[in-house]
Amino acid sequence: MNQFCFKELRNEDLPEVAKIYNHYVLNTTATFHAHPLTLEEMRELVFFESPKYKSFTITDDQALFGYLIITQHKKREAYDGTAEVTVYLKPEYTGKGIGSTAIRFAEELAIKSGIHVLIATICGENNSSIKLFEKNGFAKCAHYKEVGKKFGQWLDVVAYQKVL
């Protein structure tokens, strides 16, 4: 599994990408969506008007492992040099170095696109994602207490950033 690549996400990838995301919707607090997303709702999450922001599948010749999103942080001109990065992997592919490779790929792409800062927004109890971003040089820059509610519990959100 050392060889995998990033391919710009296409419409035909949506069913598998939605399946990955909906696993996290239904079983974890990694996302604050509370209901499985339809393909149309998923399309809104992964396709963007600006060519600066993109989504990619993470694949090899036989399997799709997950996906990566680089999206707009805020819709104001002053934030044009800042983007949000998100990585979702099929559960059986976590802990294998794919997430770190995806983050490095996102950083390279961001630099080429003129992005100065990447931000990861993470549920405060998602220790595996926090460790992933810390391991890749992201530093905690915000902690919002009890701002989301899922599975009957109030949840914190933390933000990690890396200046490129």
Secondary structure by P-SEA (a helix, b strand, c coil): ccbbbbccccccaaaaaaaaaaaaaaccccccccccccaaaaaaaccccccccbbbbbbcccccccbbbbbbccccccccccbbbbbbccccccccaaaaaaaaaaaaaaaaacccbbbbbbcccaaaaaaaaaaabbbbccccccccccccbbbbbbbbbbcc
